[in-house]
Amino acid sequence: MPDPRFFESLSSLDVAGLAERIGAEVSRGGDRKVSAVAPLGTALSSDVAFLGDRKFAEQLKATAAGCVIVPAAAIDLAPAGASVLISPTPQAAWAAASLLFHAPHTLDVAADRATVVEDDTVVLAPGVVLGAGARIGRGTRVGANTVIGPGVQIGRDCQIGPNVSIGFALIGDRVKLYAGVRIGEPGFGAAGSRSGAVDVPQLGRVIVQDGVTVGANTCIDRGAYDDTVIGENTKIDNLVM
């Protein structure tokens, strides 16, 4: 399940209704209710997963997903207890399903400083914009015109430069992000469909652990589902993508 601090969970659907909306064919189990998407390896009984390549056939056989989207040639590999949808483009169908179940929180209204900062030692330069549910720890300084997205958690004693944007991220203590850094933008992900390439929604987070330094204008994208993790005390140069 995507982190609820960053993504809203939408209504559940039965598998037959899902198939109709994403252009798939029901092979079995059309009355099962599903409410989320997930990869084969971590999916649960309420989740929809997909087989995009036969090299993941063993994961398909072992998945706990309640519903799997597969090409017609792979129906026999699906677990006996799972509902099965058939699609010639399983990843594109899964991407369409994710839009029905998950919506990213957007920064429509700025949050008040008092609801975000831990105490008065937090310094916010002019033009800083704060999203609802964000949290900034003691002693952190945030540069001018930086945007902190909804739900973002920033630790203590961090130095955030000007014109930085941070979304879908958990930032540790003593982290330095220099000017123009972009944290949590969608990673590059596309899937082929009958109508051409479609974007695959990126449902992961960015986790920046303690003591990390990120140089100016560097971009760290969130993952398609799993987290992008920058380990403790990592140092990243300017202009890295």
Backbone torsions as a table, in degrees:
resi	resn	phi	psi	omega
1	MET	NA	125.5	176.5
2	PRO	-57.8	149.8	-176.3
3	ASP	-59.1	121.1	-177.4
4	PRO	-66.8	-13.9	174.0
5	ARG	-67.8	-22.1	-174.6
6	PHE	-118.6	-19.8	-176.5
7	PHE	-132.7	137.2	174.1
8	GLU	-88.7	135.2	174.4
9	SER	-86.8	126.8	-179.5
10	LEU	-93.1	-171.8	-173.1
11	SER	-72.2	155.1	175.8
12	SER	-78.3	162.7	178.8
13	LEU	-137.1	152.8	168.1
14	ASP	-80.9	157.9	-173.0
15	VAL	-61.0	-37.1	178.9
16	ALA	-63.7	-42.8	177.9
17	GLY	-66.0	-38.2	176.7
18	LEU	-62.2	-45.1	-179.3
19	ALA	-57.3	-42.4	-179.2
20	GLU	-62.3	-37.9	-174.5
21	ARG	-81.4	-21.7	-179.5
22	ILE	-109.4	3.8	176.6
23	GLY	74.8	33.1	177.9
24	ALA	-108.6	169.6	179.7
25	GLU	-112.6	133.6	178.8
26	VAL	-78.3	124.3	173.4
27	SER	-93.3	-41.8	175.7
28	ARG	-162.8	157.8	173.1
29	GLY	75.2	38.4	-176.0
30	GLY	-68.6	-16.9	-176.8
31	ASP	-92.2	-3.0	179.6
32	ARG	-68.7	142.2	175.8
33	LYS	-91.2	135.0	175.8
34	VAL	-131.6	154.1	-172.6
35	SER	-142.5	5.0	-177.5
36	ALA	-159.8	166.7	171.2
37	VAL	-114.6	155.9	179.5
38	ALA	-163.4	160.0	173.0
39	PRO	-68.6	160.7	-179.4
40	LEU	-54.1	-41.5	-172.0
41	GLY	-71.6	-22.4	-176.8
42	THR	-120.8	0.2	-176.0
43	ALA	-66.0	147.2	177.3
44	LEU	-113.7	-175.8	-171.3
45	SER	-67.4	-19.0	178.4
46	SER	-97.3	6.3	-173.3
47	ASP	-104.5	157.2	173.5
48	VAL	-109.6	127.7	176.8
49	ALA	-123.6	174.5	-178.7
50	PHE	-144.4	157.0	172.4
51	LEU	-106.8	110.5	-179.7
52	GLY	-97.2	-16.9	-176.8
53	ASP	-153.8	139.9	-177.0
54	ARG	-65.8	-14.4	176.6
55	LYS	-66.8	-14.6	176.6
56	PHE	-99.7	20.1	-177.0
57	ALA	-60.0	-38.6	-179.8
58	GLU	-66.3	-36.7	175.5
59	GLN	-65.1	-38.0	177.2
60	LEU	-61.7	-45.6	-178.9
61	LYS	-61.2	-32.5	-174.3
62	ALA	-97.5	-4.8	-172.6
63	THR	-65.2	149.0	174.4
64	ALA	-97.6	9.0	-178.9
65	ALA	-58.4	142.0	176.6
66	GLY	-73.5	-26.4	-179.6
67	CYS	-143.2	137.6	176.3
68	VAL	-124.9	143.6	176.0
69	ILE	-107.0	122.2	-173.7
70	VAL	-138.1	158.0	168.9
71	PRO	-71.3	159.2	-175.6
72	ALA	-56.2	-34.0	-176.6
73	ALA	-70.7	-12.1	-175.4
74	ALA	-109.8	11.3	-177.9
75	ILE	-56.6	-40.6	-175.8
76	ASP	-68.5	-14.0	179.8
77	LEU	-86.9	-13.3	-176.5
78	ALA	-70.5	143.7	178.0
79	PRO	-59.9	146.5	-175.5
80	ALA	-61.3	-31.3	-176.2
81	GLY	-87.1	-3.1	-175.2
82	ALA	-93.6	144.9	166.1
83	SER	-69.6	148.8	-175.1
84	VAL	-128.6	128.3	171.8
85	LEU	-113.0	141.2	-179.9
86	ILE	-106.4	130.9	176.7
87	SER	-147.9	140.8	174.8
88	PRO	-71.9	-15.8	179.3
89	THR	-131.6	76.8	-172.8
90	PRO	-59.7	-39.9	-177.7
91	GLN	-67.5	-40.3	177.7
92	ALA	-64.4	-37.7	177.3
93	ALA	-66.1	-40.0	177.3
94	TRP	-64.0	-39.7	177.4
95	ALA	-61.7	-41.7	177.7
96	ALA	-64.5	-38.4	178.2
97	ALA	-63.9	-38.7	-177.7
98	SER	-62.3	-33.0	178.5
99	LEU	-68.6	-23.3	178.9
100	LEU	-82.4	-21.2	-174.7
101	PHE	-107.9	-24.3	-171.7
102	HIS	-137.1	133.4	176.8
103	ALA	-129.8	128.5	179.2
104	PRO	-67.5	141.4	172.5
105	HIS	-67.1	138.4	-178.7
106	THR	-113.9	155.8	-178.2
107	LEU	-92.0	80.7	-178.4
108	ASP	-89.6	-32.7	-179.4
109	VAL	-133.9	131.4	-179.9
110	ALA	-71.7	141.5	176.9
111	ALA	-82.3	157.3	176.8
112	ASP	-78.2	141.8	-179.3
113	ARG	-50.7	-42.7	-174.2
114	ALA	-62.0	-25.4	-179.0
115	THR	-86.1	-7.1	-172.2
116	VAL	-112.6	-43.3	-172.2
117	VAL	-83.8	148.3	179.9
118	GLU	-71.4	-41.7	178.2
119	ASP	-160.4	-172.7	-174.1
120	ASP	-74.1	-4.9	177.1
121	THR	-78.5	-10.8	176.1
122	VAL	-74.8	130.4	-179.6
123	VAL	-111.2	123.1	177.0
124	LEU	-115.0	116.5	179.4
125	ALA	-72.5	167.0	179.8
126	PRO	-56.9	140.9	174.9
127	GLY	87.2	1.0	178.3
128	VAL	-69.6	135.5	178.9
129	VAL	-116.0	132.5	-175.5
130	LEU	-117.6	133.7	177.8
131	GLY	-89.6	157.6	178.9
132	ALA	-59.7	137.4	177.6
133	GLY	80.9	-2.0	176.6
134	ALA	-71.0	158.1	179.7
135	ARG	-144.6	133.0	-179.6
136	ILE	-125.8	126.7	-173.7
137	GLY	-80.8	165.8	-176.8
138	ARG	-53.4	136.6	173.8
139	GLY	80.0	2.7	-179.3
140	THR	-83.6	142.4	178.3
141	ARG	-117.6	133.1	-177.3
142	VAL	-121.9	125.6	-174.8
143	GLY	-76.2	169.3	-174.1
144	ALA	-59.8	140.9	173.1
145	ASN	63.6	21.6	175.5
146	THR	-83.7	145.5	-179.9
147	VAL	-115.4	121.9	176.7
148	ILE	-107.3	112.3	-171.4
149	GLY	-74.0	170.6	179.3
150	PRO	-56.2	134.7	174.2
151	GLY	79.1	-7.5	-177.3
152	VAL	-64.8	136.7	178.7
153	GLN	-114.7	122.7	179.6
154	ILE	-120.1	132.2	-175.5
155	GLY	-77.1	-160.0	-175.1
156	ARG	-92.9	150.8	173.3
157	ASP	58.1	36.4	175.9
158	CYS	-91.2	157.3	174.2
159	GLN	-123.1	109.0	-178.5
160	ILE	-108.1	121.2	-175.4
161	GLY	-75.4	-178.3	178.6
162	PRO	-74.8	153.9	174.4
163	ASN	58.3	33.2	175.1
164	VAL	-93.8	147.7	170.2
165	SER	-125.5	133.9	-178.5
166	ILE	-131.2	122.9	176.9
167	GLY	-141.7	154.3	174.4
168	PHE	53.4	41.8	-169.6
169	ALA	-139.4	150.2	171.5
170	LEU	-119.0	117.1	-174.5
171	ILE	-110.8	131.4	-177.5
172	GLY	-78.5	-162.6	178.8
173	ASP	-86.3	153.3	173.4
174	ARG	57.3	34.6	178.3
175	VAL	-90.8	140.0	176.2
176	LYS	-116.8	122.4	175.8
177	LEU	-120.2	114.4	-175.8
178	TYR	-82.9	175.8	-169.7
179	ALA	-52.8	136.3	172.5
180	GLY	78.5	5.8	178.9
181	VAL	-64.3	143.6	176.5
182	ARG	-121.0	116.6	-180.0
183	ILE	-116.6	125.9	170.7
184	GLY	91.5	11.7	173.2
185	GLU	-68.4	159.5	179.0
186	PRO	-61.6	137.0	173.1
187	GLY	-71.3	167.0	-179.9
188	PHE	-79.0	110.9	179.3
189	GLY	-146.7	126.0	179.4
190	ALA	-143.0	152.7	178.7
191	ALA	-132.3	145.1	178.2
192	GLY	-77.5	141.1	175.3
193	SER	-139.4	175.0	-179.4
194	ARG	-63.9	-24.5	-179.5
195	SER	-97.5	6.1	-179.1
196	GLY	114.7	-172.1	-178.4
197	ALA	-69.7	138.7	176.5
198	VAL	-124.5	146.3	177.6
199	ASP	-70.5	139.4	174.2
200	VAL	-95.9	117.9	-180.0
201	PRO	-55.7	140.1	-177.5
202	GLN	-101.6	110.0	-169.9
203	LEU	-107.1	5.2	179.7
204	GLY	-87.9	-174.2	179.2
205	ARG	-123.7	173.3	166.1
206	VAL	-113.2	128.8	175.8
207	ILE	-115.6	116.1	178.3
208	VAL	-109.0	113.0	-173.9
209	GLN	-81.8	176.8	-172.3
210	ASP	-58.2	143.6	170.3
211	GLY	76.3	11.4	-178.8
212	VAL	-79.0	143.1	171.7
213	THR	-120.2	130.8	-180.0
214	VAL	-123.3	122.9	-175.5
215	GLY	-72.3	167.7	-173.9
216	ALA	-58.6	138.9	174.7
217	ASN	60.9	23.2	174.1
218	THR	-86.1	145.6	-179.5
219	CYS	-116.4	129.8	174.5
220	ILE	-123.4	107.5	-174.7
221	ASP	-84.9	154.0	170.7
222	ARG	-80.6	159.1	-176.7
223	GLY	-85.0	169.2	178.4
224	ALA	-63.3	-37.9	174.8
225	TYR	-144.6	-47.5	178.8
226	ASP	-75.9	163.3	-178.8
227	ASP	-79.0	148.4	164.3
228	THR	-90.0	121.0	-174.9
229	VAL	-118.0	126.0	173.5
230	ILE	-106.5	114.7	-171.6
231	GLY	-71.7	165.5	-176.5
232	GLU	-52.4	137.6	173.0
233	ASN	61.8	19.3	174.4
234	THR	-69.6	142.2	177.5
235	LYS	-120.4	120.8	-177.2
236	ILE	-116.6	133.9	-175.9
237	ASP	-74.0	176.8	174.4
238	ASN	-66.8	153.1	169.3
239	LEU	59.2	33.3	177.2
240	VAL	-96.5	139.4	178.9
241	MET	-130.2	NA	NA
